[in-house]
Amino acid sequence: MALAQPIEQVEALQQPVSPAPGRVIAFPQTQQRTASEAAAWHAFQLLHWAFVVLPIVAGAYKFFDALTPWQTSVAPLFSDLLGVSLRSLTYAVGAAEVVLGIVVAFNPRVGGWLVAGWLWGIVVTQLLGPGYVDVALRDAALSLGALALSRLAGLFEDGGPEMAPKAPHARAIPAKP
């Protein structure tokens, strides 16, 4: 998967260069669409790899208590309802997050929806727990990124535009008469 492809043929400009002082060059509609496709491709790649790496790292850290004492961020209500210790519940959450990261790696369209749902589960947990409204807001915002990933994945999977659109800087050069 390359991020840029060479220009295969040179096209003439459809509109003339405007006179000075602005000197605006108008490019054909296909070139403008290519630039937006490239931007969408780069946004997809950024979100894709972020939602692969971050859940795996966050899940793995739950086994080491490296970032925070995770048991304090889980509402005791869930531990009581499930009849398991907070530590066991934290390990299960960590394992689930690692699995979610792997799902996103191989199927970002489905994984994006799963991560968004998972994050909303965390939002509910944080709102039921003691004083984690800021974390709930952050996770709600992250869920929007996961939904955007899923939508962008739909563009670049089967039937969508090419996986690697032309780079936005690949503009047509006027053909010589």
Buried (B, 14 or more C-beta within 10 A) or exposed (E): EEEBEEBEEEBEBEEEEEEEEEEEEEBBEEBEEBBEBBEBBBBBBEBBBBBBEBBBBBBBBBEEEEEEEBBEBBBBEBBEEEEBEBBEBBBEBBBBBBBBBBBBBEBBBEBBBBBBBBBBBBBEBBBBBEEBEEBBEBBBEBBEBBBBBBBBBBBBEEEEEEEBBBBBEBBBEEEEE
